[in-house]
Amino acid sequence: MGGRRLAKPQEDDANKRQNGNERRQQQQQQNTVLARTNTRRGEVQRAMRRTSENVNQVSSQHMIDIPVNKSVYNGYQGRQFSMADQRRAKQQGGNRPSLRVIPIGGLGEMGIGKNMMALEYDNDIIIIDMGFLFPGGDYPGINYITPDITYLEERKHKIRGHVFTHGHLDHVGAFRHFIHRIPAPVYASKFTVGMLQRQMDEATSGFQPNYNVLNPETHERVQLGDSFSIELVRVNHSIPDATAVVIRTPVGVLVDSGDWRFEDAPVDGKKFDLDRMKEIADNEGILMFMNESTNCESEGTHHHGELDIKQSFGQVMENYQNSRIIISCFSSQIHRMQTILEEAQTHGRKVAFAGYSMLQNLEVALRAGVIKIPKDVIMKMDDIIKLPDNKVTIVCTGSQGEFNAVLNRMASGAHKHIKIKQSDVVV
């Protein structure tokens, strides 16, 4: 095909072109509102859109954080909340800090342990308990699990004190691992302080905490920083000197119950101080009660106390007068050991204790004065094996069948002094 030659195109006349400024001026002249302002048209349109959306939200009652009903349960006594109320609340509150309750561990865990709670207000933090968790069989090779304290390490300059409710490992077990990383004065009852000191005997950090013993009977208060004051209140538990913690803050009174149970006749005679709890509630009010909840969804199985168990020990010793009696219990059950010693004295028996943790806890109990040893009842394991069977009572660890505990080693023949035989009675 033959090609066709195009005519040479003519260039645009540059004088006839409008620059950007001339076009905007022409548009502004057509709009009387924009002609009187330097605001860009896009900004005006966006502002109009926001205003329109805001009006629609208010008219349709879908503003965020504002209750739309007039029910008496809406938090405002049945009155419709308004934007004016919101502004007024902000003005009255100002920049006042809020109280933060932060479970570092122990809340909603897969098992019982890692109990650790932080309370934060303004520039002050106090920490309640510092426990670990014994893992199950699905954590092979893991001895225990501790809480994650990253949040506290980042704010350790704000920590004013560590408060402990009692001496069980699920509340104090992580103490020797953490106290040098988040140092602050330590507050607890006398026996609990002794248990913490025993923990530090096994520490490798070389850190020496500042211990402060509080007496729950005298209701003494200690000020921690500008925001907190604490008071310990006596409760009953399976370990001596267990307490609840009353925390007074700028916004109200909080109570951490610790672990507790009711005992009509405690072995040491010190009852749950419900009168003090009621006095605080009546006079000051309780803003928040943080209660122990272990197995709270299960029905109770019994109402027996330690004195009932003491009576049972006496019956066993009476019914098996010619047998060695081997009793297994937790190493922290000092009150139960007290009842065993008393029954052994009554029935003319000697007692030997076996298990490293049990012997350590007994030493702490003796120093704290929470156990009374009857005269000429306790013997060393090396000596008690020389006595006839009807004089022998052995108290040891291993009540839960732990593999390396003393009771298991006695049963398997791996214990140095005792091997369980057919005539023995194991409780």
TORKOL-4160 file (C-alpha; in steps of 0.2 Angstrom, whole numbers, padded with zeros to 4 digits, m for minus):
427
<pt num="1" X="0000" Y="0000" Z="0000"/>
<pt num="2" X="0006" Y="0017" Z="m0004"/>
<pt num="3" X="0010" Y="0028" Z="0011"/>
<pt num="4" X="0001" Y="0045" Z="0014"/>
<pt num="5" X="0011" Y="0060" Z="0020"/>
<pt num="6" X="0003" Y="0069" Z="0035"/>
<pt num="7" X="0003" Y="0087" Z="0036"/>
<pt num="8" X="0015" Y="0095" Z="0048"/>
<pt num="9" X="0005" Y="0098" Z="0065"/>
<pt num="10" X="0005" Y="0115" Z="0072"/>
<pt num="11" X="0012" Y="0119" Z="0089"/>
<pt num="12" X="0001" Y="0126" Z="0103"/>
<pt num="13" X="0001" Y="0144" Z="0106"/>
<pt num="14" X="0009" Y="0145" Z="0123"/>
<pt num="15" X="0001" Y="0162" Z="0126"/>
<pt num="16" X="m0016" Y="0155" Z="0126"/>
<pt num="17" X="m0012" Y="0142" Z="0140"/>
<pt num="18" X="m0018" Y="0144" Z="0158"/>
<pt num="19" X="m0006" Y="0140" Z="0172"/>
<pt num="20" X="m0012" Y="0131" Z="0188"/>
<pt num="21" X="m0014" Y="0147" Z="0198"/>
<pt num="22" X="m0025" Y="0155" Z="0185"/>
<pt num="23" X="m0036" Y="0140" Z="0184"/>
<pt num="24" X="m0038" Y="0140" Z="0203"/>
<pt num="25" X="m0042" Y="0158" Z="0203"/>
<pt num="26" X="m0055" Y="0156" Z="0190"/>
<pt num="27" X="m0063" Y="0142" Z="0200"/>
<pt num="28" X="m0063" Y="0152" Z="0216"/>
<pt num="29" X="m0071" Y="0167" Z="0207"/>
<pt num="30" X="m0085" Y="0155" Z="0203"/>
<pt num="31" X="m0087" Y="0150" Z="0221"/>
<pt num="32" X="m0090" Y="0165" Z="0232"/>
<pt num="33" X="m0086" Y="0155" Z="0248"/>
<pt num="34" X="m0069" Y="0149" Z="0242"/>
<pt num="35" X="m0066" Y="0166" Z="0234"/>
<pt num="36" X="m0065" Y="0174" Z="0252"/>
<pt num="37" X="m0053" Y="0161" Z="0259"/>
<pt num="38" X="m0036" Y="0153" Z="0257"/>
<pt num="39" X="m0041" Y="0136" Z="0262"/>
<pt num="40" X="m0040" Y="0123" Z="0249"/>
<pt num="41" X="m0055" Y="0115" Z="0242"/>
<pt num="42" X="m0050" Y="0098" Z="0247"/>
<pt num="43" X="m0049" Y="0102" Z="0265"/>
<pt num="44" X="m0066" Y="0111" Z="0265"/>
<pt num="45" X="m0074" Y="0095" Z="0258"/>
<pt num="46" X="m0066" Y="0084" Z="0270"/>
<pt num="47" X="m0071" Y="0095" Z="0285"/>
<pt num="48" X="m0089" Y="0095" Z="0278"/>
<pt num="49" X="m0088" Y="0076" Z="0276"/>
<pt num="50" X="m0082" Y="0074" Z="0294"/>
<pt num="51" X="m0096" Y="0085" Z="0301"/>
<pt num="52" X="m0109" Y="0076" Z="0291"/>
<pt num="53" X="m0103" Y="0059" Z="0298"/>
<pt num="54" X="m0103" Y="0066" Z="0316"/>
<pt num="55" X="m0120" Y="0072" Z="0314"/>
<pt num="56" X="m0126" Y="0056" Z="0308"/>
<pt num="57" X="m0118" Y="0046" Z="0322"/>
<pt num="58" X="m0125" Y="0057" Z="0335"/>
<pt num="59" X="m0143" Y="0057" Z="0328"/>
<pt num="60" X="m0142" Y="0038" Z="0326"/>
<pt num="61" X="m0135" Y="0036" Z="0343"/>
<pt num="62" X="m0120" Y="0026" Z="0338"/>
<pt num="63" X="m0106" Y="0037" Z="0346"/>
<pt num="64" X="m0093" Y="0026" Z="0353"/>
<pt num="65" X="m0091" Y="0024" Z="0372"/>
<pt num="66" X="m0108" Y="0033" Z="0375"/>
<pt num="67" X="m0123" Y="0022" Z="0382"/>
<pt num="68" X="m0138" Y="0025" Z="0372"/>
<pt num="69" X="m0151" Y="0018" Z="0383"/>
<pt num="70" X="m0159" Y="0025" Z="0399"/>
<pt num="71" X="m0160" Y="0009" Z="0409"/>
<pt num="72" X="m0156" Y="0011" Z="0427"/>
<pt num="73" X="m0141" Y="m0002" Z="0424"/>
<pt num="74" X="m0132" Y="0009" Z="0411"/>
<pt num="75" X="m0120" Y="0016" Z="0424"/>
<pt num="76" X="m0128" Y="0033" Z="0425"/>
<pt num="77" X="m0144" Y="0030" Z="0435"/>
<pt num="78" X="m0155" Y="0029" Z="0420"/>
<pt num="79" X="m0150" Y="0046" Z="0413"/>
<pt num="80" X="m0144" Y="0047" Z="0395"/>
<pt num="81" X="m0126" Y="0051" Z="0394"/>
<pt num="82" X="m0121" Y="0066" Z="0383"/>
<pt num="83" X="m0106" Y="0074" Z="0376"/>
<pt num="84" X="m0107" Y="0088" Z="0389"/>
<pt num="85" X="m0106" Y="0074" Z="0402"/>
<pt num="86" X="m0091" Y="0067" Z="0394"/>
<pt num="87" X="m0082" Y="0084" Z="0393"/>
<pt num="88" X="m0087" Y="0088" Z="0411"/>
<pt num="89" X="m0080" Y="0071" Z="0417"/>
<pt num="90" X="m0063" Y="0074" Z="0408"/>
<pt num="91" X="m0062" Y="0092" Z="0417"/>
<pt num="92" X="m0066" Y="0085" Z="0434"/>
<pt num="93" X="m0054" Y="0070" Z="0432"/>
<pt num="94" X="m0040" Y="0080" Z="0425"/>
<pt num="95" X="m0024" Y="0070" Z="0423"/>
<pt num="96" X="m0027" Y="0059" Z="0438"/>
<pt num="97" X="m0018" Y="0043" Z="0436"/>
<pt num="98" X="m0027" Y="0026" Z="0437"/>
<pt num="99" X="m0024" Y="0011" Z="0448"/>
<pt num="100" X="m0018" Y="m0004" Z="0438"/>
<pt num="101" X="m0020" Y="m0022" Z="0444"/>
<pt num="102" X="m0008" Y="m0033" Z="0434"/>
<pt num="103" X="m0008" Y="m0052" Z="0436"/>
<pt num="104" X="0010" Y="m0056" Z="0432"/>
<pt num="105" X="0006" Y="m0075" Z="0435"/>
<pt num="106" X="m0005" Y="m0086" Z="0444"/>
<pt num="107" X="m0022" Y="m0081" Z="0436"/>
<pt num="108" X="m0029" Y="m0093" Z="0424"/>
<pt num="109" X="m0014" Y="m0104" Z="0423"/>
<pt num="110" X="m0014" Y="m0122" Z="0418"/>
<pt num="111" X="m0010" Y="m0127" Z="0435"/>
<pt num="112" X="m0008" Y="m0121" Z="0453"/>
<pt num="113" X="0007" Y="m0109" Z="0454"/>
<pt num="114" X="0016" Y="m0094" Z="0447"/>
<pt num="115" X="0007" Y="m0083" Z="0459"/>
<pt num="116" X="0013" Y="m0065" Z="0457"/>
<pt num="117" X="0002" Y="m0049" Z="0456"/>
<pt num="118" X="0008" Y="m0031" Z="0453"/>
<pt num="119" X="m0001" Y="m0015" Z="0458"/>
<pt num="120" X="0004" Y="0001" Z="0449"/>
<pt num="121" X="m0002" Y="0019" Z="0453"/>
<pt num="122" X="0007" Y="0034" Z="0446"/>
<pt num="123" X="0026" Y="0032" Z="0450"/>
<pt num="124" X="0024" Y="0017" Z="0462"/>
<pt num="125" X="0023" Y="m0001" Z="0460"/>
<pt num="126" X="0021" Y="m0015" Z="0474"/>
<pt num="127" X="0022" Y="m0033" Z="0470"/>
<pt num="128" X="0012" Y="m0047" Z="0480"/>
<pt num="129" X="0020" Y="m0064" Z="0480"/>
<pt num="130" X="0033" Y="m0072" Z="0468"/>
<pt num="131" X="0029" Y="m0090" Z="0465"/>
<pt num="132" X="0033" Y="m0104" Z="0453"/>
<pt num="133" X="0023" Y="m0118" Z="0445"/>
<pt num="134" X="0028" Y="m0136" Z="0445"/>
<pt num="135" X="0025" Y="m0142" Z="0427"/>
<pt num="136" X="0016" Y="m0158" Z="0422"/>
<pt num="137" X="0022" Y="m0173" Z="0412"/>
<pt num="138" X="0020" Y="m0163" Z="0396"/>
<pt num="139" X="0036" Y="m0153" Z="0401"/>
<pt num="140" X="0050" Y="m0166" Z="0402"/>
<pt num="141" X="0066" Y="m0160" Z="0409"/>
<pt num="142" X="0058" Y="m0144" Z="0416"/>
<pt num="143" X="0059" Y="m0142" Z="0435"/>
<pt num="144" X="0048" Y="m0127" Z="0437"/>
<pt num="145" X="0040" Y="m0113" Z="0427"/>
<pt num="146" X="0042" Y="m0095" Z="0433"/>
<pt num="147" X="0032" Y="m0079" Z="0428"/>
<pt num="148" X="0037" Y="m0067" Z="0415"/>
<pt num="149" X="0044" Y="m0051" Z="0424"/>
<pt num="150" X="0049" Y="m0041" Z="0408"/>
<pt num="151" X="0036" Y="m0028" Z="0412"/>
<pt num="152" X="0043" Y="m0026" Z="0430"/>
<pt num="153" X="0061" Y="m0026" Z="0425"/>
<pt num="154" X="0057" Y="m0011" Z="0413"/>
<pt num="155" X="0050" Y="m0002" Z="0427"/>
<pt num="156" X="0060" Y="m0008" Z="0442"/>
<pt num="157" X="0064" Y="0010" Z="0447"/>
<pt num="158" X="0046" Y="0012" Z="0452"/>
<pt num="159" X="0045" Y="m0004" Z="0463"/>
<pt num="160" X="0043" Y="0001" Z="0481"/>
<pt num="161" X="0041" Y="m0016" Z="0490"/>
<pt num="162" X="0038" Y="m0035" Z="0489"/>
<pt num="163" X="0024" Y="m0041" Z="0500"/>
<pt num="164" X="0021" Y="m0060" Z="0503"/>
<pt num="165" X="0006" Y="m0069" Z="0509"/>
<pt num="166" X="0013" Y="m0085" Z="0515"/>
<pt num="167" X="0028" Y="m0097" Z="0512"/>
<pt num="168" X="0022" Y="m0110" Z="0500"/>
<pt num="169" X="0032" Y="m0112" Z="0484"/>
<pt num="170" X="0018" Y="m0107" Z="0473"/>
<pt num="171" X="0020" Y="m0090" Z="0481"/>
<pt num="172" X="0038" Y="m0089" Z="0486"/>
<pt num="173" X="0047" Y="m0101" Z="0475"/>
<pt num="174" X="0053" Y="m0089" Z="0462"/>
<pt num="175" X="0060" Y="m0076" Z="0475"/>
<pt num="176" X="0078" Y="m0082" Z="0474"/>
<pt num="177" X="0078" Y="m0080" Z="0455"/>
<pt num="178" X="0070" Y="m0063" Z="0454"/>
<pt num="179" X="0073" Y="m0052" Z="0469"/>
<pt num="180" X="0091" Y="m0047" Z="0462"/>
<pt num="181" X="0083" Y="m0042" Z="0446"/>
<pt num="182" X="0069" Y="m0032" Z="0453"/>
<pt num="183" X="0076" Y="m0027" Z="0470"/>
<pt num="184" X="0065" Y="m0018" Z="0483"/>
<pt num="185" X="0062" Y="m0020" Z="0502"/>
<pt num="186" X="0053" Y="m0037" Z="0507"/>
<pt num="187" X="0038" Y="m0037" Z="0519"/>
<pt num="188" X="0030" Y="m0053" Z="0527"/>
<pt num="189" X="0026" Y="m0062" Z="0543"/>
<pt num="190" X="0040" Y="m0069" Z="0553"/>
<pt num="191" X="0039" Y="m0087" Z="0547"/>
<pt num="192" X="0036" Y="m0082" Z="0529"/>
<pt num="193" X="0052" Y="m0071" Z="0530"/>
<pt num="194" X="0061" Y="m0086" Z="0537"/>
<pt num="195" X="0055" Y="m0096" Z="0522"/>
<pt num="196" X="0061" Y="m0083" Z="0510"/>
<pt num="197" X="0078" Y="m0082" Z="0519"/>
<pt num="198" X="0079" Y="m0101" Z="0516"/>
<pt num="199" X="0076" Y="m0098" Z="0498"/>
<pt num="200" X="0090" Y="m0086" Z="0497"/>
<pt num="201" X="0102" Y="m0099" Z="0505"/>
<pt num="202" X="0101" Y="m0108" Z="0488"/>
<pt num="203" X="0103" Y="m0093" Z="0477"/>
<pt num="204" X="0119" Y="m0089" Z="0467"/>
<pt num="205" X="0116" Y="m0071" Z="0464"/>
<pt num="206" X="0125" Y="m0065" Z="0481"/>
<pt num="207" X="0111" Y="m0052" Z="0483"/>
<pt num="208" X="0105" Y="m0049" Z="0501"/>
<pt num="209" X="0087" Y="m0043" Z="0502"/>
<pt num="210" X="0081" Y="m0030" Z="0515"/>
<pt num="211" X="0068" Y="m0041" Z="0525"/>
<pt num="212" X="0055" Y="m0033" Z="0536"/>
<pt num="213" X="0044" Y="m0043" Z="0548"/>
<pt num="214" X="0026" Y="m0037" Z="0550"/>
<pt num="215" X="0015" Y="m0043" Z="0564"/>
<pt num="216" X="m0003" Y="m0047" Z="0558"/>
<pt num="217" X="m0009" Y="m0046" Z="0576"/>
<pt num="218" X="m0005" Y="m0028" Z="0579"/>
<pt num="219" X="m0012" Y="m0022" Z="0562"/>
<pt num="220" X="0003" Y="m0011" Z="0559"/>
<pt num="221" X="0004" Y="m0002" Z="0543"/>
<pt num="222" X="0019" Y="0002" Z="0532"/>
<pt num="223" X="0019" Y="0016" Z="0519"/>
<pt num="224" X="0026" Y="0011" Z="0502"/>
<pt num="225" X="0030" Y="0026" Z="0491"/>
<pt num="226" X="0017" Y="0040" Z="0489"/>
<pt num="227" X="0003" Y="0029" Z="0483"/>
<pt num="228" X="0002" Y="0013" Z="0494"/>
<pt num="229" X="0001" Y="0007" Z="0512"/>
<pt num="230" X="0000" Y="m0011" Z="0517"/>
<pt num="231" X="m0007" Y="m0021" Z="0532"/>
<pt num="232" X="m0006" Y="m0040" Z="0535"/>
<pt num="233" X="m0021" Y="m0048" Z="0542"/>
<pt num="234" X="m0021" Y="m0066" Z="0550"/>
<pt num="235" X="m0029" Y="m0080" Z="0540"/>
<pt num="236" X="m0029" Y="m0099" Z="0542"/>
<pt num="237" X="m0020" Y="m0111" Z="0530"/>
<pt num="238" X="m0010" Y="m0127" Z="0530"/>
<pt num="239" X="0006" Y="m0117" Z="0534"/>
<pt num="240" X="0010" Y="m0106" Z="0549"/>
<pt num="241" X="0009" Y="m0087" Z="0548"/>
<pt num="242" X="m0002" Y="m0086" Z="0533"/>
<pt num="243" X="m0010" Y="m0068" Z="0530"/>
<pt num="244" X="m0020" Y="m0058" Z="0518"/>
<pt num="245" X="m0014" Y="m0041" Z="0512"/>
<pt num="246" X="m0024" Y="m0025" Z="0514"/>
<pt num="247" X="m0018" Y="m0012" Z="0502"/>
<pt num="248" X="m0024" Y="0006" Z="0504"/>
<pt num="249" X="m0022" Y="0017" Z="0488"/>
<pt num="250" X="m0028" Y="0034" Z="0483"/>
<pt num="251" X="m0043" Y="0027" Z="0475"/>
<pt num="252" X="m0048" Y="0014" Z="0488"/>
<pt num="253" X="m0044" Y="m0001" Z="0498"/>
<pt num="254" X="m0039" Y="m0018" Z="0490"/>
<pt num="255" X="m0038" Y="m0034" Z="0499"/>
<pt num="256" X="m0028" Y="m0049" Z="0492"/>
<pt num="257" X="m0034" Y="m0064" Z="0502"/>
<pt num="258" X="m0019" Y="m0075" Z="0499"/>
<pt num="259" X="m0023" Y="m0094" Z="0502"/>
<pt num="260" X="m0035" Y="m0097" Z="0516"/>
<pt num="261" X="m0047" Y="m0109" Z="0525"/>
<pt num="262" X="m0058" Y="m0108" Z="0540"/>
<pt num="263" X="m0052" Y="m0117" Z="0556"/>
<pt num="264" X="m0063" Y="m0118" Z="0571"/>
<pt num="265" X="m0049" Y="m0124" Z="0582"/>
<pt num="266" X="m0032" Y="m0120" Z="0574"/>
<pt num="267" X="m0017" Y="m0130" Z="0581"/>
<pt num="268" X="m0008" Y="m0114" Z="0586"/>
<pt num="269" X="m0024" Y="m0106" Z="0593"/>
<pt num="270" X="m0023" Y="m0091" Z="0580"/>
<pt num="271" X="m0039" Y="m0089" Z="0571"/>
<pt num="272" X="m0044" Y="m0081" Z="0555"/>
<pt num="273" X="m0045" Y="m0062" Z="0559"/>
<pt num="274" X="m0062" Y="m0060" Z="0552"/>
<pt num="275" X="m0066" Y="m0046" Z="0565"/>
<pt num="276" X="m0052" Y="m0035" Z="0557"/>
<pt num="277" X="m0058" Y="m0039" Z="0540"/>
<pt num="278" X="m0076" Y="m0033" Z="0545"/>
<pt num="279" X="m0069" Y="m0018" Z="0553"/>
<pt num="280" X="m0060" Y="m0012" Z="0538"/>
<pt num="281" X="m0075" Y="m0016" Z="0527"/>
<pt num="282" X="m0087" Y="m0006" Z="0538"/>
<pt num="283" X="m0075" Y="0009" Z="0541"/>
<pt num="284" X="m0066" Y="0011" Z="0525"/>
<pt num="285" X="m0075" Y="0000" Z="0512"/>
<pt num="286" X="m0067" Y="m0012" Z="0500"/>
<pt num="287" X="m0064" Y="m0007" Z="0482"/>
<pt num="288" X="m0058" Y="m0024" Z="0476"/>
<pt num="289" X="m0057" Y="m0041" Z="0484"/>
<pt num="290" X="m0044" Y="m0053" Z="0476"/>
<pt num="291" X="m0049" Y="m0070" Z="0482"/>
<pt num="292" X="m0040" Y="m0086" Z="0481"/>
<pt num="293" X="m0050" Y="m0097" Z="0469"/>
<pt num="294" X="m0041" Y="m0114" Z="0469"/>
<pt num="295" X="m0055" Y="m0128" Z="0466"/>
<pt num="296" X="m0068" Y="m0115" Z="0470"/>
<pt num="297" X="m0079" Y="m0123" Z="0456"/>
<pt num="298" X="m0079" Y="m0140" Z="0465"/>
<pt num="299" X="m0090" Y="m0145" Z="0479"/>
<pt num="300" X="m0081" Y="m0147" Z="0496"/>
<pt num="301" X="m0077" Y="m0164" Z="0501"/>
<pt num="302" X="m0075" Y="m0162" Z="0520"/>
<pt num="303" X="m0075" Y="m0150" Z="0535"/>
<pt num="304" X="m0062" Y="m0159" Z="0545"/>
<pt num="305" X="m0048" Y="m0148" Z="0554"/>
<pt num="306" X="m0031" Y="m0152" Z="0560"/>
<pt num="307" X="m0037" Y="m0158" Z="0577"/>
<pt num="308" X="m0048" Y="m0171" Z="0568"/>
<pt num="309" X="m0032" Y="m0177" Z="0559"/>
<pt num="310" X="m0023" Y="m0177" Z="0576"/>
<pt num="311" X="m0036" Y="m0189" Z="0583"/>
<pt num="312" X="m0034" Y="m0200" Z="0568"/>
<pt num="313" X="m0015" Y="m0202" Z="0571"/>
<pt num="314" X="m0019" Y="m0206" Z="0589"/>
<pt num="315" X="m0031" Y="m0220" Z="0583"/>
<pt num="316" X="m0018" Y="m0227" Z="0571"/>
<pt num="317" X="m0005" Y="m0228" Z="0585"/>
<pt num="318" X="m0017" Y="m0236" Z="0597"/>
<pt num="319" X="m0023" Y="m0249" Z="0584"/>
<pt num="320" X="m0005" Y="m0254" Z="0578"/>
<pt num="321" X="0005" Y="m0254" Z="0594"/>
<pt num="322" X="0018" Y="m0266" Z="0588"/>
<pt num="323" X="0021" Y="m0259" Z="0571"/>
<pt num="324" X="0032" Y="m0245" Z="0564"/>
<pt num="325" X="0022" Y="m0230" Z="0558"/>
<pt num="326" X="0027" Y="m0221" Z="0543"/>
<pt num="327" X="0018" Y="m0204" Z="0540"/>
<pt num="328" X="0020" Y="m0194" Z="0524"/>
<pt num="329" X="0015" Y="m0176" Z="0522"/>
<pt num="330" X="0020" Y="m0160" Z="0514"/>
<pt num="331" X="0036" Y="m0153" Z="0520"/>
<pt num="332" X="0027" Y="m0136" Z="0524"/>
<pt num="333" X="0014" Y="m0144" Z="0535"/>
<pt num="334" X="0022" Y="m0138" Z="0551"/>
<pt num="335" X="0005" Y="m0139" Z="0561"/>
<pt num="336" X="0003" Y="m0157" Z="0556"/>
<pt num="337" X="0020" Y="m0161" Z="0562"/>
<pt num="338" X="0016" Y="m0153" Z="0578"/>
<pt num="339" X="0001" Y="m0165" Z="0580"/>
<pt num="340" X="0011" Y="m0180" Z="0576"/>
<pt num="341" X="0024" Y="m0176" Z="0589"/>
<pt num="342" X="0011" Y="m0173" Z="0602"/>
<pt num="343" X="0002" Y="m0190" Z="0598"/>
<pt num="344" X="0019" Y="m0199" Z="0598"/>
<pt num="345" X="0023" Y="m0192" Z="0615"/>
<pt num="346" X="0006" Y="m0198" Z="0622"/>
<pt num="347" X="0009" Y="m0216" Z="0615"/>
<pt num="348" X="0027" Y="m0217" Z="0621"/>
<pt num="349" X="0035" Y="m0216" Z="0603"/>
<pt num="350" X="0050" Y="m0208" Z="0596"/>
<pt num="351" X="0049" Y="m0198" Z="0580"/>
<pt num="352" X="0062" Y="m0195" Z="0566"/>
<pt num="353" X="0060" Y="m0184" Z="0551"/>
<pt num="354" X="0066" Y="m0188" Z="0534"/>
<pt num="355" X="0068" Y="m0177" Z="0519"/>
<pt num="356" X="0079" Y="m0162" Z="0515"/>
<pt num="357" X="0065" Y="m0149" Z="0513"/>
<pt num="358" X="0056" Y="m0156" Z="0528"/>
<pt num="359" X="0071" Y="m0154" Z="0539"/>
<pt num="360" X="0074" Y="m0136" Z="0532"/>
<pt num="361" X="0057" Y="m0131" Z="0536"/>
<pt num="362" X="0057" Y="m0138" Z="0553"/>
<pt num="363" X="0072" Y="m0127" Z="0557"/>
<pt num="364" X="0064" Y="m0112" Z="0550"/>
<pt num="365" X="0048" Y="m0116" Z="0561"/>
<pt num="366" X="0059" Y="m0118" Z="0577"/>
<pt num="367" X="0068" Y="m0101" Z="0574"/>
<pt num="368" X="0051" Y="m0093" Z="0571"/>
<pt num="369" X="0043" Y="m0101" Z="0586"/>
<pt num="370" X="0028" Y="m0108" Z="0577"/>
<pt num="371" X="0031" Y="m0126" Z="0583"/>
<pt num="372" X="0034" Y="m0133" Z="0600"/>
<pt num="373" X="0045" Y="m0149" Z="0601"/>
<pt num="374" X="0040" Y="m0161" Z="0616"/>
<pt num="375" X="0055" Y="m0166" Z="0627"/>
<pt num="376" X="0064" Y="m0182" Z="0622"/>
<pt num="377" X="0053" Y="m0186" Z="0607"/>
<pt num="378" X="0064" Y="m0182" Z="0592"/>
<pt num="379" X="0078" Y="m0194" Z="0587"/>
<pt num="380" X="0090" Y="m0194" Z="0572"/>
<pt num="381" X="0086" Y="m0207" Z="0558"/>
<pt num="382" X="0103" Y="m0216" Z="0562"/>
<pt num="383" X="0097" Y="m0219" Z="0580"/>
<pt num="384" X="0079" Y="m0223" Z="0578"/>
<pt num="385" X="0082" Y="m0238" Z="0567"/>
<pt num="386" X="0090" Y="m0246" Z="0583"/>
<pt num="387" X="0073" Y="m0245" Z="0592"/>
<pt num="388" X="0060" Y="m0259" Z="0593"/>
<pt num="389" X="0046" Y="m0256" Z="0580"/>
<pt num="390" X="0033" Y="m0251" Z="0593"/>
<pt num="391" X="0043" Y="m0236" Z="0597"/>
<pt num="392" X="0046" Y="m0230" Z="0579"/>
<pt num="393" X="0037" Y="m0216" Z="0570"/>
<pt num="394" X="0044" Y="m0209" Z="0554"/>
<pt num="395" X="0038" Y="m0193" Z="0546"/>
<pt num="396" X="0044" Y="m0190" Z="0528"/>
<pt num="397" X="0040" Y="m0182" Z="0512"/>
<pt num="398" X="0032" Y="m0190" Z="0497"/>
<pt num="399" X="0013" Y="m0190" Z="0500"/>
<pt num="400" X="0010" Y="m0187" Z="0482"/>
<pt num="401" X="0021" Y="m0201" Z="0475"/>
<pt num="402" X="0035" Y="m0190" Z="0469"/>
<pt num="403" X="0048" Y="m0201" Z="0461"/>
<pt num="404" X="0063" Y="m0195" Z="0471"/>
<pt num="405" X="0054" Y="m0192" Z="0488"/>
<pt num="406" X="0059" Y="m0201" Z="0504"/>
<pt num="407" X="0043" Y="m0212" Z="0504"/>
<pt num="408" X="0046" Y="m0219" Z="0487"/>
<pt num="409" X="0064" Y="m0223" Z="0491"/>
<pt num="410" X="0059" Y="m0232" Z="0507"/>
<pt num="411" X="0046" Y="m0242" Z="0497"/>
<pt num="412" X="0059" Y="m0247" Z="0483"/>
<pt num="413" X="0073" Y="m0251" Z="0495"/>
<pt num="414" X="0084" Y="m0236" Z="0489"/>
<pt num="415" X="0083" Y="m0227" Z="0506"/>
<pt num="416" X="0099" Y="m0227" Z="0516"/>
<pt num="417" X="0091" Y="m0232" Z="0533"/>
<pt num="418" X="0073" Y="m0238" Z="0530"/>
<pt num="419" X="0065" Y="m0251" Z="0519"/>
<pt num="420" X="0047" Y="m0253" Z="0521"/>
<pt num="421" X="0042" Y="m0271" Z="0527"/>
<pt num="422" X="0025" Y="m0280" Z="0528"/>
<pt num="423" X="0022" Y="m0276" Z="0546"/>
<pt num="424" X="0024" Y="m0257" Z="0543"/>
<pt num="425" X="0009" Y="m0245" Z="0543"/>
<pt num="426" X="0010" Y="m0231" Z="0530"/>
<pt num="427" X="m0001" Y="m0216" Z="0533"/>
